[in-house]
Amino acid sequence: MKVNPIPHKRSMDEPGILDLLSRAEVGQVAMVAPDGGPYIVPICFVYDDGRIYFHCAQAGKKLDCLRSNSAVCFSAFEVEGLGVRAEKPCNSWEYYHSVVASGTAQIVEDRERKAHGLRRLSEKYAKGPVGEIPEDSLDRTCVIEIVLDEASGKMNEKKI
């Protein structure tokens, strides 16, 4: 994955980008629908060595989009605080970390890679090791892998 630093004082470096991708709870995947329109959906995901894994049902709009066009944009962020001063409503502030990445999505057909993606997802949300992935889970679950091509990040951290 190529990291494209944003020429901005709030640009995030590669370690910061990887850290956010590793800990963010929810991301969003933007896709192109078969009719050419935009489609974006929130997902639970896991970042693993330049790839994003998520799972879904065996049929639905996400898969229709990805089968039509595999190019995707992925975003993850965390908000640590925000506010608006009542006396100056346009004087607002937000403390955040955000990443935007582009890549190519594919449906994982290989059972070992599929189990790997589901295991990594399970470990992330279980916050630790998990047992074997049941065969029936592999059969009924679709796993998507996004190979990230490039990413950039921004942040505004609270000064202590």
Secondary structure by P-SEA (a helix, b strand, c coil): cbbbbccccccccaaaaaaaaacccbbbbbbbccccbbbbbbbbccccccbbbbbbccccaaaaaaaacccbbbbbbcccccccccccccbbbbbbcbbbbbbbbbccccaaaaaaaaaaaaaaaaccccccccaaaaaabbbbbbbcccccbbbbbbcc
